[in-house]
Amino acid sequence: MNSFGELGSASAEIAAVVRTRKDALKRYLADFLREAGLPNVESLAEQLFLVVEEVVTAAVVSGPDAARHARRAAATLLASVRECA
């Protein structure tokens, strides 16, 4: 991500690598959610992806508590999906 921030707009190759990595993570999350039998896996995967992506930045700025907060956010999101299913 740092490479994209510094060079992504000037380098199509770096932008492509970053997009590939992000797409792979979204697919992994969607597959995991699908195997868990949850509905709306694509939308849910996008939401969890945002939690995962942001926790990396937050941990650098705020420290390890960010991971605990992200875990609770993800658990809350998954619980709400299960309640609605």
C-alpha positions as a Markdown table, in Angstrom:
| # | Residue | x | y | z |
|---|---|---|---|---|
| 1 | Met | 0.0 | 0.0 | 0.0 |
| 2 | Asn | 2.9 | 2.4 | 0.7 |
| 3 | Ser | 4.2 | 1.8 | -2.8 |
| 4 | Phe | 0.8 | 2.7 | -4.2 |
| 5 | Gly | 0.6 | 5.8 | -2.1 |
| 6 | Glu | 4.0 | 6.9 | -3.3 |
| 7 | Leu | 4.1 | 5.6 | -6.9 |
| 8 | Gly | 0.7 | 4.2 | -7.8 |
| 9 | Ser | -0.6 | 7.1 | -9.8 |
| 10 | Ala | 2.7 | 7.2 | -11.7 |
| 11 | Ser | 3.1 | 3.4 | -12.1 |
| 12 | Ala | 0.5 | 1.2 | -13.7 |
| 13 | Glu | 2.5 | -1.9 | -12.7 |
| 14 | Ile | 2.4 | -0.9 | -9.0 |
| 15 | Ala | -1.3 | -0.1 | -9.2 |
| 16 | Ala | -2.0 | -3.5 | -10.8 |
| 17 | Val | -0.1 | -5.3 | -8.1 |
| 18 | Val | -2.0 | -3.5 | -5.3 |
| 19 | Arg | -5.3 | -4.2 | -7.0 |
| 20 | Thr | -4.5 | -7.8 | -7.5 |
| 21 | Arg | -3.6 | -8.2 | -3.8 |
| 22 | Lys | -6.8 | -6.4 | -2.7 |
| 23 | Asp | -8.9 | -8.5 | -5.1 |
| 24 | Ala | -7.3 | -11.7 | -3.7 |
| 25 | Leu | -8.1 | -10.7 | -0.2 |
| 26 | Lys | -11.8 | -9.9 | -1.1 |
| 27 | Arg | -12.1 | -13.3 | -2.8 |
| 28 | Tyr | -10.6 | -15.1 | 0.2 |
| 29 | Leu | -13.1 | -13.3 | 2.5 |
| 30 | Ala | -16.0 | -14.1 | 0.2 |
| 31 | Asp | -15.0 | -17.8 | 0.0 |
| 32 | Phe | -14.7 | -18.0 | 3.8 |
| 33 | Leu | -18.1 | -16.4 | 4.3 |
| 34 | Arg | -19.7 | -18.6 | 1.6 |
| 35 | Glu | -18.3 | -21.7 | 3.3 |
| 36 | Ala | -19.8 | -20.4 | 6.6 |
| 37 | Gly | -23.2 | -20.3 | 4.9 |
| 38 | Leu | -23.7 | -16.6 | 5.3 |
| 39 | Pro | -25.9 | -14.7 | 2.9 |
| 40 | Asn | -24.8 | -11.7 | 0.7 |
| 41 | Val | -21.2 | -12.8 | 0.8 |
| 42 | Glu | -20.0 | -10.2 | -1.8 |
| 43 | Ser | -21.3 | -7.3 | 0.2 |
| 44 | Leu | -20.2 | -8.7 | 3.5 |
| 45 | Ala | -16.7 | -9.4 | 2.1 |
| 46 | Glu | -16.4 | -5.8 | 1.0 |
| 47 | Gln | -17.3 | -4.6 | 4.5 |
| 48 | Leu | -14.9 | -7.0 | 6.2 |
| 49 | Phe | -12.3 | -6.0 | 3.7 |
| 50 | Leu | -12.6 | -2.4 | 4.8 |
| 51 | Val | -12.1 | -3.5 | 8.4 |
| 52 | Val | -9.0 | -5.5 | 7.5 |
| 53 | Glu | -7.5 | -2.7 | 5.4 |
| 54 | Glu | -8.1 | 0.0 | 7.9 |
| 55 | Val | -6.8 | -1.9 | 10.9 |
| 56 | Val | -3.3 | -2.0 | 9.3 |
| 57 | Thr | -3.2 | 1.8 | 9.2 |
| 58 | Ala | -4.8 | 2.2 | 12.6 |
| 59 | Ala | -2.4 | -0.2 | 14.2 |
| 60 | Val | 0.6 | 1.9 | 12.9 |
| 61 | Val | -1.0 | 5.1 | 14.2 |
| 62 | Ser | -2.8 | 3.9 | 17.3 |
| 63 | Gly | -1.0 | 0.7 | 18.3 |
| 64 | Pro | -2.2 | -2.9 | 18.9 |
| 65 | Asp | -5.5 | -1.9 | 20.4 |
| 66 | Ala | -6.7 | -1.3 | 16.9 |
| 67 | Ala | -6.6 | -5.0 | 16.2 |
| 68 | Arg | -8.8 | -5.7 | 19.2 |
| 69 | His | -11.3 | -3.0 | 18.1 |
| 70 | Ala | -11.3 | -4.4 | 14.5 |
| 71 | Arg | -12.0 | -7.9 | 15.8 |
| 72 | Arg | -15.0 | -6.6 | 17.8 |
| 73 | Ala | -16.2 | -4.7 | 14.7 |
| 74 | Ala | -16.0 | -7.8 | 12.6 |
| 75 | Ala | -17.7 | -9.9 | 15.2 |
| 76 | Thr | -20.5 | -7.4 | 15.5 |
| 77 | Leu | -20.9 | -7.3 | 11.8 |
| 78 | Leu | -21.0 | -11.1 | 11.5 |
| 79 | Ala | -23.5 | -11.4 | 14.4 |
| 80 | Ser | -25.8 | -8.9 | 12.8 |
| 81 | Val | -25.8 | -10.9 | 9.6 |
| 82 | Arg | -26.5 | -14.1 | 11.4 |
| 83 | Glu | -29.4 | -12.5 | 13.2 |
| 84 | Cys | -30.9 | -11.3 | 10.0 |
| 85 | Ala | -30.4 | -14.6 | 8.2 |
